[in-house]
Amino acid sequence: AQSVTQPDIHITVSEGASLELRCNYSYGATPYLFWYVQSPGQGLQLLLKYFSGDTLVQGIKGFEAEFKRSQSSFNLRKPSVHWSDAAEYFCAVFPGGGNKLTFGTGTQLKVEL
Amino acid sequence: EAGVAQSPRYKIIEKRQSVAFWCNPISGHATLYWYQQILGQGPKLLIQFQNNGVVDDSQLPKDRFSAERLKGVDSTLKIQPAKLEDSAVYLCASSLGVAGGETDTQYFGPGTRLTVL
């Protein structure tokens, strides 16, 4: 069965520091890949997505993610974190066809001023 | 373009009571999803509609949960009777379709936070 792993439950970074959130998936073929962000009391906002082509994708709010087929990973990065980036981040995988969008358990980001 | 709308935003009920949530998807989106998000977890799909037909309800507790999407637009999710373990955020999402590719991108509403006492 497909699965998504976000190994870091909590991450704390200082404002202005770089950020990398990890995501690994388990699936036979290359699925569609997504990163969503959820601020407290809010729904999920789409940050970026990968379907095919260039393995480095750019998203909103200065985020980017790199798909690495050999590592089954889709890590999210930001060169300089802002205090407003504090939120929970979810990686999600969609194999296509009749399968479901499967979410990881999320990574809670705290930003220290 | 308006996003996915949900109401109410918050609801507190006692166990064994009933509750209903409403969702209005993005205009033109054929596919609508209801998710349950328990605190500390990622969202879990409860039911998926394409137009007004059910595509997947395999994880919907059908003894107490029901959902409908009349006329292929708005949808309601009902819980009757509610249990303590139903306390969660209920998220509605929509996508253009399920044909593969960009049309599968799901856009989420703000959610309804349900507390069952």
Chai-1 contact restraints between the chains, C-beta under 6 A:
chainA,res_idxA,chainB,res_idxB,connection_type,confidence,min_distance_angstrom,max_distance_angstrom,comment,restraint_id
A,Q42,B,P110,contact,1.0,0.0,6.0,A-B,restraint_1
A,G43,B,L91,contact,1.0,0.0,6.0,A-B,restraint_2
A,G43,B,F108,contact,1.0,0.0,6.0,A-B,restraint_3
A,G43,B,G109,contact,1.0,0.0,6.0,A-B,restraint_4
A,G43,B,P110,contact,1.0,0.0,6.0,A-B,restraint_5
A,G43,B,G111,contact,1.0,0.0,6.0,A-B,restraint_6
A,L44,B,F108,contact,1.0,0.0,6.0,A-B,restraint_7
A,F51,B,G101,contact,1.0,0.0,6.0,A-B,restraint_8
A,F90,B,G42,contact,1.0,0.0,6.0,A-B,restraint_9
A,F94,B,D104,contact,1.0,0.0,6.0,A-B,restraint_10
A,G96,B,G100,contact,1.0,0.0,6.0,A-B,restraint_11
A,K100,B,L45,contact,1.0,0.0,6.0,A-B,restraint_12
A,F103,B,G42,contact,1.0,0.0,6.0,A-B,restraint_13
A,F103,B,P43,contact,1.0,0.0,6.0,A-B,restraint_14
A,G104,B,G42,contact,1.0,0.0,6.0,A-B,restraint_15
A,T105,B,Q41,contact,1.0,0.0,6.0,A-B,restraint_16
A,T105,B,G42,contact,1.0,0.0,6.0,A-B,restraint_17
A,G106,B,G42,contact,1.0,0.0,6.0,A-B,restraint_18
